[in-house]
Amino acid sequence: MELRKHVIITGGAKGIGEACARMFVRDGYCTTILDIDKSAGVTLEKELGGQARFIPCDVSKSPEVDVSISQAIDFFGDIDVLVNNAGTNDYSTVTETTDELWDYVMNVNLKSHFLCARRCIPSMQKKGKGVVVNVSSVQAYISQAKVAAYTTAKTALLGLTRSIAVDYSPNIRSVAICPGTIDTPMLQKAIRESPDPAAVLEECNDMHLTKRIGTAEEVAELIVFVSGDKGNFITGQAIRIDGGLGVSVAGSKRDE
């Protein structure tokens, strides 16, 4: 009998990561959830049952990554899929960004993906196959105002994805997923803290061709697909799931 596959999801307790955890468990994966939010992680582990395990971990710190992933392998076995989903944002321009803020955003959004991939790939090599999914952003292609560190880190993830795909082919694949505006706790917090939350939400909806923001579940379904056998011919690529954000330019529509 074939052993169940093992997926590790960073930032897996909330938002896109939580949706991924639920769907991987649905599809029979043993699922390790890494997150700094202990309360959310413990709650999710209980909901998902014995097929999931939560390990508190700051994935921007190498010693914590090494210990946590070793524990995950000891518990569920070698790794089939790594979903590098952990992320953060801060709104500032280059001249407003301090050294400390730059390093923090880079460490969470970029360094953590490198650290987890470095630790997980040897485990995948033992199994003879594996998939690394890096959750980037549509802002690897376009940028809003005041996200200098964020958009830089998310753009760099495309290079990391290509490098992993080239260096570890043909048995290990790497794919970047680039969401548009998605209804997650991070977005909800940013909207709540804005001067006019209703207006900001309306703006977020309107800037997509779909006239709505996306859901965490929609992104998670794509991640599960590219991680599985049906996505076997996808590697080294960045896939946008963004509701058409940035496709249209300003101007009037011509009536047909």
C-alpha atoms as an extended CHARMM CRD file, in Angstrom:
* protein
*
       256  EXT
         1         1  MET       CA              0.0000000000        0.0000000000        0.0000000000  PROA      1               0.0000000000
         2         2  GLU       CA              1.3470000000        3.4350000000       -0.9720000000  PROA      2               0.0000000000
         3         3  LEU       CA              2.0410000000        5.7290000000        1.9650000000  PROA      3               0.0000000000
         4         4  ARG       CA              0.1310000000        8.9790000000        2.1230000000  PROA      4               0.0000000000
         5         5  LYS       CA              1.8990000000       12.0590000000        0.8210000000  PROA      5               0.0000000000
         6         6  HSD       CA              3.2940000000       14.6480000000        3.2280000000  PROA      6               0.0000000000
         7         7  VAL       CA              2.8800000000       18.3990000000        2.6800000000  PROA      7               0.0000000000
         8         8  ILE       CA              4.3980000000       21.2100000000        4.7460000000  PROA      8               0.0000000000
         9         9  ILE       CA              2.6160000000       24.5700000000        4.6390000000  PROA      9               0.0000000000
        10        10  THR       CA              4.2120000000       27.7160000000        6.0610000000  PROA      10              0.0000000000
        11        11  GLY       CA              1.8990000000       30.4130000000        7.3160000000  PROA      11              0.0000000000
        12        12  GLY       CA             -0.5730000000       27.5710000000        7.3560000000  PROA      12              0.0000000000
        13        13  ALA       CA             -2.8490000000       28.6010000000       10.2060000000  PROA      13              0.0000000000
        14        14  LYS       CA             -4.7790000000       31.3950000000        8.4720000000  PROA      14              0.0000000000
        15        15  GLY       CA             -5.7470000000       32.7820000000        5.0790000000  PROA      15              0.0000000000
        16        16  ILE       CA             -4.4310000000       31.0090000000        1.9850000000  PROA      16              0.0000000000
        17        17  GLY       CA             -2.3550000000       28.6750000000        4.1360000000  PROA      17              0.0000000000
        18        18  GLU       CA             -5.3680000000       27.5380000000        6.1450000000  PROA      18              0.0000000000
        19        19  ALA       CA             -7.3660000000       26.9450000000        2.9640000000  PROA      19              0.0000000000
        20        20  CYS       CA             -4.4650000000       24.8880000000        1.6060000000  PROA      20              0.0000000000
        21        21  ALA       CA             -4.2830000000       22.8190000000        4.8000000000  PROA      21              0.0000000000
        22        22  ARG       CA             -7.9690000000       21.9880000000        4.6130000000  PROA      22              0.0000000000
        23        23  MET       CA             -7.7610000000       20.9750000000        0.9470000000  PROA      23              0.0000000000
        24        24  PHE       CA             -4.6150000000       18.8880000000        1.2640000000  PROA      24              0.0000000000
        25        25  VAL       CA             -6.2040000000       17.0050000000        4.1740000000  PROA      25              0.0000000000
        26        26  ARG       CA             -9.3410000000       16.5980000000        2.0450000000  PROA      26              0.0000000000
        27        27  ASP       CA             -7.1730000000       14.9900000000       -0.6390000000  PROA      27              0.0000000000
        28        28  GLY       CA             -5.5300000000       12.5770000000        1.7950000000  PROA      28              0.0000000000
        29        29  TYR       CA             -2.2120000000       14.2940000000        2.5070000000  PROA      29              0.0000000000
        30        30  CYS       CA             -0.5350000000       14.2070000000        5.8830000000  PROA      30              0.0000000000
        31        31  THR       CA             -0.2850000000       17.9300000000        6.5660000000  PROA      31              0.0000000000
        32        32  THR       CA              2.2250000000       19.8340000000        8.6750000000  PROA      32              0.0000000000
        33        33  ILE       CA              1.2520000000       23.4150000000        9.4850000000  PROA      33              0.0000000000
        34        34  LEU       CA              4.0040000000       25.8910000000       10.4160000000  PROA      34              0.0000000000
        35        35  ASP       CA              2.9640000000       29.2840000000       11.7650000000  PROA      35              0.0000000000
        36        36  ILE       CA              3.8050000000       31.8250000000       14.4700000000  PROA      36              0.0000000000
        37        37  ASP       CA              0.1330000000       32.0830000000       15.5090000000  PROA      37              0.0000000000
        38        38  LYS       CA             -0.0760000000       29.3380000000       18.1200000000  PROA      38              0.0000000000
        39        39  SER       CA             -3.7380000000       29.8480000000       18.9340000000  PROA      39              0.0000000000
        40        40  ALA       CA             -4.8910000000       29.6150000000       15.3140000000  PROA      40              0.0000000000
        41        41  GLY       CA             -2.5530000000       26.7000000000       14.6460000000  PROA      41              0.0000000000
        42        42  VAL       CA             -3.7360000000       24.6180000000       17.6000000000  PROA      42              0.0000000000
        43        43  THR       CA             -7.3790000000       25.2940000000       16.7140000000  PROA      43              0.0000000000
        44        44  LEU       CA             -6.8700000000       24.2450000000       13.1000000000  PROA      44              0.0000000000
        45        45  GLU       CA             -4.9960000000       21.0890000000       14.0790000000  PROA      45              0.0000000000
        46        46  LYS       CA             -7.9090000000       20.0360000000       16.2820000000  PROA      46              0.0000000000
        47        47  GLU       CA            -10.4050000000       20.6940000000       13.4900000000  PROA      47              0.0000000000
        48        48  LEU       CA             -8.4340000000       18.6810000000       10.9370000000  PROA      48              0.0000000000
        49        49  GLY       CA             -7.8080000000       15.6780000000       13.1830000000  PROA      49              0.0000000000
        50        50  GLY       CA             -4.9220000000       13.2400000000       13.1520000000  PROA      50              0.0000000000
        51        51  GLN       CA             -4.0560000000       13.8810000000        9.5200000000  PROA      51              0.0000000000
        52        52  ALA       CA             -2.6850000000       17.3290000000       10.4200000000  PROA      52              0.0000000000
        53        53  ARG       CA             -0.0960000000       18.5360000000       12.8790000000  PROA      53              0.0000000000
        54        54  PHE       CA              0.7050000000       22.1100000000       13.9100000000  PROA      54              0.0000000000
        55        55  ILE       CA              4.2610000000       23.1060000000       14.8270000000  PROA      55              0.0000000000
        56        56  PRO       CA              4.8640000000       26.6860000000       16.0060000000  PROA      56              0.0000000000
        57        57  CYS       CA              7.7200000000       28.1210000000       13.9550000000  PROA      57              0.0000000000
        58        58  ASP       CA              9.1210000000       31.4620000000       12.8450000000  PROA      58              0.0000000000
        59        59  VAL       CA             10.1390000000       30.3870000000        9.3570000000  PROA      59              0.0000000000
        60        60  SER       CA             12.3670000000       33.4360000000        8.9080000000  PROA      60              0.0000000000
        61        61  LYS       CA             14.8080000000       31.9360000000       11.4340000000  PROA      61              0.0000000000
        62        62  SER       CA             17.0510000000       29.1250000000       10.2760000000  PROA      62              0.0000000000
        63        63  PRO       CA             17.3850000000       27.2320000000       13.6140000000  PROA      63              0.0000000000
        64        64  GLU       CA             13.5920000000       27.1260000000       14.0490000000  PROA      64              0.0000000000
        65        65  VAL       CA             13.1110000000       25.9180000000       10.4800000000  PROA      65              0.0000000000
        66        66  ASP       CA             15.6360000000       23.1170000000       10.8970000000  PROA      66              0.0000000000
        67        67  VAL       CA             14.1150000000       21.8790000000       14.1630000000  PROA      67              0.0000000000
        68        68  SER       CA             10.4890000000       22.1560000000       13.0180000000  PROA      68              0.0000000000
        69        69  ILE       CA             10.9840000000       20.3850000000        9.7070000000  PROA      69              0.0000000000
        70        70  SER       CA             12.9920000000       17.6350000000       11.3930000000  PROA      70              0.0000000000
        71        71  GLN       CA             10.0620000000       17.1360000000       13.7760000000  PROA      71              0.0000000000
        72        72  ALA       CA              7.6360000000       17.0550000000       10.8500000000  PROA      72              0.0000000000
        73        73  ILE       CA              9.6830000000       14.4050000000        9.0410000000  PROA      73              0.0000000000
        74        74  ASP       CA              9.9650000000       12.3150000000       12.2080000000  PROA      74              0.0000000000
        75        75  PHE       CA              6.1770000000       12.4390000000       12.6000000000  PROA      75              0.0000000000
        76        76  PHE       CA              4.8600000000       12.0870000000        9.0160000000  PROA      76              0.0000000000
        77        77  GLY       CA              7.9010000000       10.9330000000        7.0270000000  PROA      77              0.0000000000
        78        78  ASP       CA              9.7520000000       12.5060000000        4.1200000000  PROA      78              0.0000000000
        79        79  ILE       CA              8.2260000000       15.4410000000        2.2880000000  PROA      79              0.0000000000
        80        80  ASP       CA              6.3700000000       15.4310000000       -1.0220000000  PROA      80              0.0000000000
        81        81  VAL       CA              5.2210000000       19.0610000000       -1.1850000000  PROA      81              0.0000000000
        82        82  LEU       CA              6.3970000000       22.3180000000        0.3860000000  PROA      82              0.0000000000
        83        83  VAL       CA              4.0210000000       25.2760000000        0.1870000000  PROA      83              0.0000000000
        84        84  ASN       CA              5.9710000000       28.4150000000        1.0490000000  PROA      84              0.0000000000
        85        85  ASN       CA              3.0520000000       30.6630000000        1.9460000000  PROA      85              0.0000000000
        86        86  ALA       CA              4.2600000000       32.7200000000        4.9230000000  PROA      86              0.0000000000
        87        87  GLY       CA              4.1450000000       36.4260000000        4.1780000000  PROA      87              0.0000000000
        88        88  THR       CA              3.7260000000       39.9200000000        5.5530000000  PROA      88              0.0000000000
        89        89  ASN       CA              3.3280000000       43.4450000000        4.2360000000  PROA      89              0.0000000000
        90        90  ASP       CA              4.0850000000       46.9650000000        5.3350000000  PROA      90              0.0000000000
        91        91  TYR       CA              3.1500000000       50.1330000000        3.5420000000  PROA      91              0.0000000000
        92        92  SER       CA              6.1440000000       52.3800000000        2.9490000000  PROA      92              0.0000000000
        93        93  THR       CA              8.2250000000       53.8590000000        0.1510000000  PROA      93              0.0000000000
        94        94  VAL       CA             11.9690000000       53.3560000000       -0.2520000000  PROA      94              0.0000000000
        95        95  THR       CA             12.7600000000       56.5860000000        1.5950000000  PROA      95              0.0000000000
        96        96  GLU       CA             10.3460000000       55.7290000000        4.4120000000  PROA      96              0.0000000000
        97        97  THR       CA             11.5970000000       52.1590000000        4.8960000000  PROA      97              0.0000000000
        98        98  THR       CA             14.0460000000       51.6180000000        7.7430000000  PROA      98              0.0000000000
        99        99  ASP       CA             16.7720000000       48.9870000000        7.6680000000  PROA      99              0.0000000000
       100       100  GLU       CA             14.8640000000       46.9950000000       10.2710000000  PROA      100             0.0000000000
       101       101  LEU       CA             11.5900000000       47.0770000000        8.3320000000  PROA      101             0.0000000000
       102       102  TRP       CA             13.2950000000       46.1310000000        5.0590000000  PROA      102             0.0000000000
       103       103  ASP       CA             15.0050000000       43.1800000000        6.7150000000  PROA      103             0.0000000000
       104       104  TYR       CA             11.7870000000       42.0350000000        8.3930000000  PROA      104             0.0000000000
       105       105  VAL       CA              9.7360000000       42.0400000000        5.1850000000  PROA      105             0.0000000000
       106       106  MET       CA             12.5360000000       40.3590000000        3.2250000000  PROA      106             0.0000000000
       107       107  ASN       CA             13.0810000000       37.7250000000        5.8950000000  PROA      107             0.0000000000
       108       108  VAL       CA              9.4330000000       36.7000000000        6.0660000000  PROA      108             0.0000000000
       109       109  ASN       CA              8.5740000000       36.9800000000        2.3550000000  PROA      109             0.0000000000
       110       110  LEU       CA             11.8050000000       35.7360000000        0.7690000000  PROA      110             0.0000000000
       111       111  LYS       CA             14.3800000000       34.3210000000        3.1610000000  PROA      111             0.0000000000
       112       112  SER       CA             11.8190000000       31.9810000000        4.7540000000  PROA      112             0.0000000000
       113       113  HSD       CA             11.0980000000       30.4320000000        1.3420000000  PROA      113             0.0000000000
       114       114  PHE       CA             14.8140000000       29.8170000000        0.8070000000  PROA      114             0.0000000000
       115       115  LEU       CA             15.3190000000       28.3780000000        4.3010000000  PROA      115             0.0000000000
       116       116  CYS       CA             12.3860000000       25.9700000000        4.0480000000  PROA      116             0.0000000000
       117       117  ALA       CA             13.2880000000       24.8660000000        0.5270000000  PROA      117             0.0000000000
       118       118  ARG       CA             16.8960000000       24.2570000000        1.5840000000  PROA      118             0.0000000000
       119       119  ARG       CA             15.7210000000       22.0380000000        4.4210000000  PROA      119             0.0000000000
       120       120  CYS       CA             12.9280000000       20.2200000000        2.5420000000  PROA      120             0.0000000000
       121       121  ILE       CA             14.6010000000       19.4680000000       -0.7980000000  PROA      121             0.0000000000
       122       122  PRO       CA             16.9870000000       16.8130000000        0.5870000000  PROA      122             0.0000000000
       123       123  SER       CA             13.9600000000       15.0120000000        2.0400000000  PROA      123             0.0000000000
       124       124  MET       CA             12.2590000000       15.1510000000       -1.3630000000  PROA      124             0.0000000000
       125       125  GLN       CA             15.4060000000       13.7970000000       -2.9900000000  PROA      125             0.0000000000
       126       126  LYS       CA             15.1990000000       10.7580000000       -0.7090000000  PROA      126             0.0000000000
       127       127  LYS       CA             11.7190000000       10.0590000000       -2.0730000000  PROA      127             0.0000000000
       128       128  GLY       CA             12.8760000000       10.6940000000       -5.6240000000  PROA      128             0.0000000000
       129       129  LYS       CA             10.3440000000       13.4660000000       -6.2970000000  PROA      129             0.0000000000
       130       130  GLY       CA              8.7990000000       16.5920000000       -4.8320000000  PROA      130             0.0000000000
       131       131  VAL       CA              7.2160000000       19.9830000000       -5.4460000000  PROA      131             0.0000000000
       132       132  VAL       CA              8.0960000000       23.4120000000       -4.0440000000  PROA      132             0.0000000000
       133       133  VAL       CA              5.3170000000       25.9880000000       -4.3610000000  PROA      133             0.0000000000
       134       134  ASN       CA              6.2670000000       29.5980000000       -3.6260000000  PROA      134             0.0000000000
       135       135  VAL       CA              3.3500000000       31.9540000000       -3.0090000000  PROA      135             0.0000000000
       136       136  SER       CA              4.4070000000       35.1800000000       -4.6940000000  PROA      136             0.0000000000
       137       137  SER       CA              1.9940000000       37.9350000000       -5.7740000000  PROA      137             0.0000000000
       138       138  VAL       CA              0.6240000000       39.7690000000       -8.7900000000  PROA      138             0.0000000000
       139       139  GLN       CA              2.8810000000       42.5190000000       -7.4450000000  PROA      139             0.0000000000
       140       140  ALA       CA              5.7970000000       40.6050000000       -8.9000000000  PROA      140             0.0000000000
       141       141  TYR       CA              4.5210000000       42.1350000000      -12.1680000000  PROA      141             0.0000000000
       142       142  ILE       CA              2.7550000000       45.3540000000      -11.1890000000  PROA      142             0.0000000000
       143       143  SER       CA              2.9500000000       47.4500000000       -8.0500000000  PROA      143             0.0000000000
       144       144  GLN       CA              0.7270000000       49.6050000000       -5.9280000000  PROA      144             0.0000000000
       145       145  ALA       CA              2.0930000000       52.5960000000       -4.0520000000  PROA      145             0.0000000000
       146       146  LYS       CA              4.1310000000       52.3180000000       -0.8520000000  PROA      146             0.0000000000
       147       147  VAL       CA              5.0550000000       48.6120000000       -0.9530000000  PROA      147             0.0000000000
       148       148  ALA       CA              8.7440000000       48.8650000000       -1.8220000000  PROA      148             0.0000000000
       149       149  ALA       CA             10.0060000000       45.9660000000        0.2910000000  PROA      149             0.0000000000
       150       150  TYR       CA              6.9850000000       43.7490000000       -0.3560000000  PROA      150             0.0000000000
       151       151  THR       CA              6.9790000000       43.9880000000       -4.1490000000  PROA      151             0.0000000000
       152       152  THR       CA             10.7640000000       43.5160000000       -4.2280000000  PROA      152             0.0000000000
       153       153  ALA       CA             10.5630000000       40.3050000000       -2.1980000000  PROA      153             0.0000000000
       154       154  LYS       CA              7.6360000000       38.9220000000       -4.1930000000  PROA      154             0.0000000000
       155       155  THR       CA              9.4700000000       39.6110000000       -7.4610000000  PROA      155             0.0000000000
       156       156  ALA       CA             12.5970000000       37.8690000000       -6.1780000000  PROA      156             0.0000000000
       157       157  LEU       CA             10.5450000000       34.7380000000       -5.4950000000  PROA      157             0.0000000000
       158       158  LEU       CA             10.1510000000       34.2370000000       -9.2490000000  PROA      158             0.0000000000
       159       159  GLY       CA             13.9140000000       33.9340000000       -9.5340000000  PROA      159             0.0000000000
       160       160  LEU       CA             14.0920000000       31.5270000000       -6.6150000000  PROA      160             0.0000000000
       161       161  THR       CA             11.3670000000       29.4130000000       -8.2230000000  PROA      161             0.0000000000
       162       162  ARG       CA             13.2270000000       29.2080000000      -11.5430000000  PROA      162             0.0000000000
       163       163  SER       CA             16.4940000000       28.3690000000       -9.8070000000  PROA      163             0.0000000000
       164       164  ILE       CA             14.9820000000       25.4870000000       -7.8390000000  PROA      164             0.0000000000
       165       165  ALA       CA             13.2920000000       24.1380000000      -10.9620000000  PROA      165             0.0000000000
       166       166  VAL       CA             16.5300000000       24.1820000000      -12.9550000000  PROA      166             0.0000000000
       167       167  ASP       CA             18.8480000000       22.8600000000      -10.2600000000  PROA      167             0.0000000000
       168       168  TYR       CA             16.6840000000       19.9500000000       -9.0860000000  PROA      168             0.0000000000
       169       169  SER       CA             15.0150000000       18.7910000000      -12.2860000000  PROA      169             0.0000000000
       170       170  PRO       CA             13.6810000000       16.4330000000      -13.4440000000  PROA      170             0.0000000000
       171       171  ASN       CA             12.4020000000       14.9330000000      -10.1850000000  PROA      171             0.0000000000
       172       172  ILE       CA             11.6490000000       18.0810000000       -8.2040000000  PROA      172             0.0000000000
       173       173  ARG       CA              9.3760000000       20.7530000000       -9.6020000000  PROA      173             0.0000000000
       174       174  SER       CA              9.0070000000       24.3590000000       -8.4730000000  PROA      174             0.0000000000
       175       175  VAL       CA              6.0820000000       26.6800000000       -9.2170000000  PROA      175             0.0000000000
       176       176  ALA       CA              5.2690000000       30.2450000000       -8.1720000000  PROA      176             0.0000000000
       177       177  ILE       CA              1.6450000000       31.2160000000       -7.5540000000  PROA      177             0.0000000000
       178       178  CYS       CA              0.8610000000       34.9240000000       -7.9400000000  PROA      178             0.0000000000
       179       179  PRO       CA             -2.4740000000       35.9350000000       -6.3960000000  PROA      179             0.0000000000
       180       180  GLY       CA             -4.2130000000       39.2360000000       -6.8850000000  PROA      180             0.0000000000
       181       181  THR       CA             -6.1650000000       40.7920000000       -4.0290000000  PROA      181             0.0000000000
       182       182  ILE       CA             -7.4220000000       37.9390000000       -1.8560000000  PROA      182             0.0000000000
       183       183  ASP       CA             -9.8150000000       38.0040000000        1.0800000000  PROA      183             0.0000000000
       184       184  THR       CA             -7.4320000000       37.0670000000        3.8940000000  PROA      184             0.0000000000
       185       185  PRO       CA             -6.9200000000       38.2740000000        7.4830000000  PROA      185             0.0000000000
       186       186  MET       CA             -3.9580000000       40.3790000000        6.2830000000  PROA      186             0.0000000000
       187       187  LEU       CA             -6.1520000000       42.2050000000        3.7470000000  PROA      187             0.0000000000
       188       188  GLN       CA             -9.0140000000       42.5880000000        6.2130000000  PROA      188             0.0000000000
       189       189  LYS       CA             -6.6370000000       44.1760000000        8.7410000000  PROA      189             0.0000000000
       190       190  ALA       CA             -5.3230000000       46.6450000000        6.1440000000  PROA      190             0.0000000000
       191       191  ILE       CA             -8.8760000000       47.5930000000        5.1480000000  PROA      191             0.0000000000
       192       192  ARG       CA             -9.9940000000       48.0680000000        8.7600000000  PROA      192             0.0000000000
       193       193  GLU       CA             -7.0520000000       50.3660000000        9.4590000000  PROA      193             0.0000000000
       194       194  SER       CA             -7.7350000000       52.5880000000        6.4240000000  PROA      194             0.0000000000
       195       195  PRO       CA             -9.5570000000       55.9240000000        6.8260000000  PROA      195             0.0000000000
       196       196  ASP       CA            -12.5500000000       54.7000000000        4.7750000000  PROA      196             0.0000000000
       197       197  PRO       CA            -12.7970000000       50.8800000000        4.8480000000  PROA      197             0.0000000000
       198       198  ALA       CA            -15.9030000000       50.7040000000        2.6450000000  PROA      198             0.0000000000
       199       199  ALA       CA            -14.2960000000       52.8190000000       -0.0610000000  PROA      199             0.0000000000
       200       200  VAL       CA            -11.0850000000       50.7720000000        0.0410000000  PROA      200             0.0000000000
       201       201  LEU       CA            -12.9970000000       47.5000000000       -0.3240000000  PROA      201             0.0000000000
       202       202  GLU       CA            -14.9580000000       48.9230000000       -3.2630000000  PROA      202             0.0000000000
       203       203  GLU       CA            -11.6980000000       50.0320000000       -4.8810000000  PROA      203             0.0000000000
       204       204  CYS       CA            -10.1900000000       46.5570000000       -4.3690000000  PROA      204             0.0000000000
       205       205  ASN       CA            -13.1920000000       44.9640000000       -6.0680000000  PROA      205             0.0000000000
       206       206  ASP       CA            -13.2980000000       47.4220000000       -8.9650000000  PROA      206             0.0000000000
       207       207  MET       CA             -9.6350000000       47.1460000000       -9.9730000000  PROA      207             0.0000000000
       208       208  HSD       CA            -10.0970000000       43.4940000000      -10.9610000000  PROA      208             0.0000000000
       209       209  LEU       CA            -11.7400000000       42.5660000000      -14.2480000000  PROA      209             0.0000000000
       210       210  THR       CA            -13.9130000000       40.1670000000      -12.2490000000  PROA      210             0.0000000000
       211       211  LYS       CA            -15.1400000000       43.1410000000      -10.1670000000  PROA      211             0.0000000000
       212       212  ARG       CA            -14.4290000000       41.2410000000       -6.9770000000  PROA      212             0.0000000000
       213       213  ILE       CA            -11.4920000000       40.1180000000       -4.9200000000  PROA      213             0.0000000000
       214       214  GLY       CA            -10.5110000000       36.4640000000       -4.8050000000  PROA      214             0.0000000000
       215       215  THR       CA            -10.9810000000       33.9040000000       -2.0690000000  PROA      215             0.0000000000
       216       216  ALA       CA             -8.3300000000       31.9290000000       -0.2410000000  PROA      216             0.0000000000
       217       217  GLU       CA            -10.0630000000       28.7510000000       -1.3980000000  PROA      217             0.0000000000
       218       218  GLU       CA             -9.6560000000       29.6820000000       -5.0730000000  PROA      218             0.0000000000
       219       219  VAL       CA             -5.9140000000       30.1280000000       -4.6090000000  PROA      219             0.0000000000
       220       220  ALA       CA             -5.6320000000       26.9480000000       -2.5600000000  PROA      220             0.0000000000
       221       221  GLU       CA             -7.3410000000       24.8860000000       -5.2670000000  PROA      221             0.0000000000
       222       222  LEU       CA             -4.6900000000       26.0390000000       -7.7540000000  PROA      222             0.0000000000
       223       223  ILE       CA             -1.8860000000       25.2550000000       -5.3280000000  PROA      223             0.0000000000
       224       224  VAL       CA             -3.2350000000       21.7410000000       -4.7190000000  PROA      224             0.0000000000
       225       225  PHE       CA             -3.5610000000       21.2090000000       -8.4710000000  PROA      225             0.0000000000
       226       226  VAL       CA              0.0190000000       22.2140000000       -9.3470000000  PROA      226             0.0000000000
       227       227  SER       CA              1.2870000000       20.1220000000       -6.4290000000  PROA      227             0.0000000000
       228       228  GLY       CA             -0.3560000000       16.9260000000       -7.6510000000  PROA      228             0.0000000000
       229       229  ASP       CA              0.0760000000       14.4880000000      -10.5070000000  PROA      229             0.0000000000
       230       230  LYS       CA             -2.2030000000       16.4610000000      -12.8240000000  PROA      230             0.0000000000
       231       231  GLY       CA              0.2170000000       19.3710000000      -12.5900000000  PROA      231             0.0000000000
       232       232  ASN       CA              3.2740000000       17.2620000000      -13.3780000000  PROA      232             0.0000000000
       233       233  PHE       CA              4.2250000000       19.1860000000      -16.5340000000  PROA      233             0.0000000000
       234       234  ILE       CA              4.3290000000       22.5670000000      -14.7770000000  PROA      234             0.0000000000
       235       235  THR       CA              7.6920000000       23.7110000000      -13.4300000000  PROA      235             0.0000000000
       236       236  GLY       CA              9.7970000000       26.8440000000      -13.3020000000  PROA      236             0.0000000000
       237       237  GLN       CA              6.7310000000       28.9480000000      -14.0460000000  PROA      237             0.0000000000
       238       238  ALA       CA              4.8140000000       31.7180000000      -12.3230000000  PROA      238             0.0000000000
       239       239  ILE       CA              1.0340000000       31.4150000000      -12.5550000000  PROA      239             0.0000000000
       240       240  ARG       CA             -1.1600000000       34.4570000000      -11.9560000000  PROA      240             0.0000000000
       241       241  ILE       CA             -4.5310000000       34.0200000000      -10.2590000000  PROA      241             0.0000000000
       242       242  ASP       CA             -5.4880000000       37.6570000000      -10.0780000000  PROA      242             0.0000000000
       243       243  GLY       CA             -8.9320000000       38.3150000000      -11.5290000000  PROA      243             0.0000000000
       244       244  GLY       CA             -7.3370000000       40.1440000000      -14.4380000000  PROA      244             0.0000000000
       245       245  LEU       CA             -5.6630000000       42.7330000000      -12.2200000000  PROA      245             0.0000000000
       246       246  GLY       CA             -3.3610000000       44.9200000000      -14.3080000000  PROA      246             0.0000000000
       247       247  VAL       CA             -4.5210000000       43.5320000000      -17.6680000000  PROA      247             0.0000000000
       248       248  SER       CA             -6.6120000000       46.5590000000      -18.6040000000  PROA      248             0.0000000000
       249       249  VAL       CA             -5.3120000000       50.0930000000      -19.0770000000  PROA      249             0.0000000000
       250       250  ALA       CA             -7.2950000000       53.2620000000      -18.4160000000  PROA      250             0.0000000000
       251       251  GLY       CA             -9.4710000000       54.5500000000      -21.2100000000  PROA      251             0.0000000000
       252       252  SER       CA            -12.9780000000       54.4250000000      -22.5470000000  PROA      252             0.0000000000
       253       253  LYS       CA            -14.4710000000       51.2590000000      -24.0240000000  PROA      253             0.0000000000
       254       254  ARG       CA            -15.4950000000       51.3640000000      -27.6640000000  PROA      254             0.0000000000
       255       255  ASP       CA            -18.9820000000       50.1200000000      -28.3460000000  PROA      255             0.0000000000
       256       256  GLU       CA            -19.1110000000       47.2390000000      -30.7740000000  PROA      256             0.0000000000
